[in-house]
Amino acid sequence: MKLLKKRPTFNWNLFLILLLAAEFLIFGSANPKFLRPALLLNSVNDFLSICIISLFVTFVMITGGIDIQVASIVGLTSITIGVAWQDFGLSIWGAVLLAILVAALCGALSGFFIAYCGVQAMVVTLGGSFLYTGLALLVSTLSSTEAYQGISGFPDSFKRITQYKLFGVIPFQIVIFLILFVFAYLLLHKTKYGRKVFLVGVNQQAAEYSGINSRLVIMSTYVLSAISAAIAGIILTSYLGTAKSDLGSGLTMNIITAVVLGGTLSTGGKGNILGTALAALSIGILRFGMPLCFKVNTQYLDIPIGVLLIVVVVGRSLAGNPAVIAKFARLRGRSKKEAPANP
């Protein structure tokens, strides 16, 4: 039984690997510059936030929830760092810790309403998206710098997070992503906590009967998701050298698409970190390759991402529909009967 359950996941991950290979082949053929290692490694700054956040939004969606507030938490993290450092006199690392704490509290607040008050995740996180965006704007008014300018002039020690290159080649933010990937993989697939997340997603009532505090598990997934958004906000702020309240806006659809494309069911109970990471990389490479190789305007890049999301969701829905499966089986059986016998 275990092998049967794992087989579809393996096949889907294999499909994602082939999708990545196809992107490299198509974009590399269209423009040889695409295959330059230095250019590829530097391009990760444009989509690494999607990769990092999607790893932990996977936890949320496995429980049957959804988190569309993470993009607003990225901006709140960024402006909190800037204001706490420039205007409140905290050290840069004290400001970073404060921003992570604020993000964790935001995730805990939304998770509490979802898990303990029974409010729909879509409603809570949509409200959280507006709330935390508003809070980010409010925090920006506490700064002596105009909001549209952004807060800059950060210490070199902070900017070094994204300026340092391992072996002089690999940007350090890639190392951060790999560490988070390993952590998320082990947490979800190799610990009791991960098994609880899956069980809650499959059947929350059964999880309660098994002695699992399902509400605490659900709430904790939103805290993890919010902290990952804070880490992405820290990396973006360090890379750009500027703290802004709207940093990270527009990430939401890409993150949800990465999680769903990675094999996580929107209804919960199934998902895997490797699939999410591969899907996030596929989306990132797509967003990097289309403007470079086919001169597609960046403002139109959401179109293929949206199409990809709809196709995956509809395809999964049809594939899991018993009526569709039965009809396909009947058509297949009929075609076999009508096929002429070999002479």
N, C-alpha and C positions, 0 to 999 in steps of 0.2 A: 504493500500500500504506500509506504513512504517513497519508494522509487517512482511510483505512478504520479504521486503528487509533485515531485520535484521535476519531472520530465518537462511539463509545459514551461516552467520557469527557465530551464536550461535552453530550450528551444527559442524562447523569446529573447533571452540574452544573446544568443547566437545571431538572431535576426538584427539586434542592435549593433553588434560588432560588424556585421555585413553592411549595415547602413552607414556606419562610420567609414568603413573601407570604401564604399561607393562615393561618399562625399569627397574623400581624399583623391580618389581617381578622377572624378568629374571636375572638381575645382583645380586639381593639379594639371589636368590636361588643358583646361581653359586658360590658366595663367600659371606658368612655372614659378612665379614669385611666391605663390601660396605654399609651396613645399619647402621654402627656406626655414630651417629650424629656428633661427633667431626671430624671424617674423611670427612664426607660429607660437613660440613661447611668450612673446610679448603680447600677443593677441588675447591671452587668457585673462588679462586684466579687464577686458570688456564683458566677460561672461562668467568669471569665477564666482561672483555673488550668487548667480543662479545655481551653480553646482553645489556650493556650500549650503545654502538654505534648503534646497530641494532634498538633501539627504535627510534632514530632520522633519520636514513637512511630510515625508514618507511615514514616519511614526504616527503623525496625526491622522493621515488618511487611512492607515491600516485599522485604526480604531473606529473608522466609519465617519470621521469628521472631516473638516476642511479648514484651511487657514489662509485667508486672503488679506490679513492685516500685516503680514511680515514686511511688505515693502514700506509701509508707513513707519515701522519700528526701525528700519535701516536709517531713515531720515532723522528720526528722533534720537537715535544713538549718535549720529554724526554731530548734530547741533548741540547735544548735551556735552559731548567732549569739548567742542569749541568754546561754549559759554563757561563751562566749569573751569577750563584751563585759563582762558583769557580774562574773564570778568570776575570769577569767584576766587581766583588765586590758587587753585589746586595744582599739584604737579600733573604732568601729562598722563602719567600712569595712574594716578589717583582719579583723574577725570575718566580714564578708560574703564576703571573698575566701577565707578559710579554709573556710567552709561550701561554697562552690562547688568548691573543691579536693577536699574530702571527698566530695561528691556525684560528681564526675568519677571519683574512685578507686573508688567503689562501682560505677559503671557499667562501668569498665574491668575490675574483678574478675569481675563476672557475664559480661561480654562475652568475657573470656578463657576461662572455662570452657565457654561455648557455642561459640566459634569454634575454639579450639585443642585443647580436650579432647573435643569432640563430644557434650557433654551436651545433652539437649533443653532448648530455651529455656523451655518451660513449667515444667519442674522447677527449673531454676536460678533463674528470676525469682520463682517461688513461694517457694523457699528464701530468696532475697534479701529478699523482702517480710518474712518473719519475722525474718531476721537484722538488717536495718536498723531495723525497729521495735524490736527488742530493744536495739540499739545506742543508739537515741534515748532509750529509757528509762534505759539505763546512763549516758548523758551527763547526763540530768536529775538523777541522784543526786549529781552533782558540784556542783550549784548549792546556794547557801544558801537559795534559795526553794523552798517545797514544790511538788512537781510539779503538783498539781491547781490551784494558783493561777496558774501560768505566770509568766514573767519579763516585766516591763513597765518603763515609765519610760525608753523609748528616746529618744535625742536627736531634736530637731525635724528635723534634717537628714535623718535616716533616715525618719521618718514623712512627710516632705514628698514622698517618692516617690509616695505615693498620695493625698496631700492637695492637691498642686498640680494646677491645671486650666489647660490650654492655652486661651488666649483667654477664660479665666474660665468655660469651659463644659465642655470635653472633659477628662475625667480623664486624668492622665498615663499611667496603666497601659494605657489604650487605645493610646496612642502607642507604648508598649513592645511591645504585641502586634503592631501594624502593622509595626514595624521587624523583629520576629522573623519575621513572615509573609513579608515581602519577602526577608529573608535565607534562610529555608528554601526559598522558591520558587526563587530563583536557584541555590541550592546543589544542589537536587534536579533541576531541569529545565534548567539552563543551564551546568552545569560537567561536567568529565570525571568528577569524583567521583560526581555524580548518575547518570551513565550506568553507572558501575561498580556502584552500588547496584542498579539495575534488572537488569543482566546477572547479578549474583550471585543475585538473586531468581528469575530465569527459569531459569538453569542454572548452578549453582556450578562444576561440572566444566568446562563450556565457558569460564567466566570464567577459571579457572586456566590452561587451554590458551591463552587470549588474553594471558597474562602478567600478569593481575590477581592481586594478593594478596588473595584473597577473605576469608581469615580476618581480616586486618587491617581490611578494609572492614566486616565484620560486627561486629567488636569496636568499631569507631569509632561505629557507629550507637547502641550502648548507652551510650557516653560522651555523645553528643549528647542522648540521651533523658534521662539523669541530670542533665545540666547544665540542661536545660529545666525539670526538676522543681525544681532548686535555685532557678532564677529565680522560678518560681511560689511557692516557699516564702518567698523574700525579699519578694515583693509581698504575700502573705497576712499575713506577720508585720508588715510596715509598716502595712498597712490596719487590722489588728486591734489593733496596738500591744502585742501579747503573743506571746511565744515559747512554744510547747508542743510536746511530743514527738508528740502525736497529731494535729497539724495536717495536714489533707489526707486524713485517713482517709475512705474512701467515694468517692474519686475514680476508682478503677480502672475500674469498669464503664462509667462515663460516658465515660472516655477511649477505651477499646477500642471502644465503640459509635460514638463520633464518627469514629474512623479507618475502621471497617468501613463505616459509613453513607456516609462520604465517597468511597467507591469503591475502597478498598484491598482487594485479595484477601487472605484469611487464609492462602492458600497461597503468597503472594509473587509478585513479578514485575510487579505493576500497582498503581498508586496515584497520587494527585496532591494537592498541597498545597492548592489552591483548594477542592477537594471536601471535604477534611478541615476546613478553616476554616469553610465553609458549614454542614457537618454539626454542628460543635461549637457554632456560633451557634444552630442550630436546636434543639439539645438545651438550651442555656442559656436560650433564650427560652421553651421548653416548661416548664422548671423554674421560671421566673419567673412565667409567665402563669397556670399552673394554680392555684396558691394564691391569686393576686390576683383572678382572674376567676371561678373556680369553687369557691373555698374548699376546695381539696383539701389535706389534711394533708400537710406536707412529708415525713413518714415513709413516705408511700405513693408518692412520686414515682419511686422506683426501679422500680415496676411497669411504667409505660408505656415506660421506657427499656429494661427487660429484654425486653418484648414486641417493641419496635422492633428490638433486636439479633437476636432469634430470627427474626423475619420476614425481615430483610435477608439473614441468613446462609442460611436455608433457601431463600429465593427465588433467591438467586444460585446455590446448589447445584443446584436444579432447572433453572434457566435454562441452566446449563453442562453438564447431563447429556445425553450424546448420545442415550440411549434416550428421554428425555422429549421432546427436540427432534424425533426421528424420529416419535414417536407424535403429536405436535402437527401435524407436517407431513402425516401420513396423514389425520388427522381433518379438517384444512383442505382437503385434496384431495378427500376424500369429500363434504364439505359443498358444494363447488363443483359436483361432478357431480350431486348430488341437487337442487340449486337449480333451480326451474322456469325455463324460458326465457322471456324477455320477449316478449309478444305483438306 
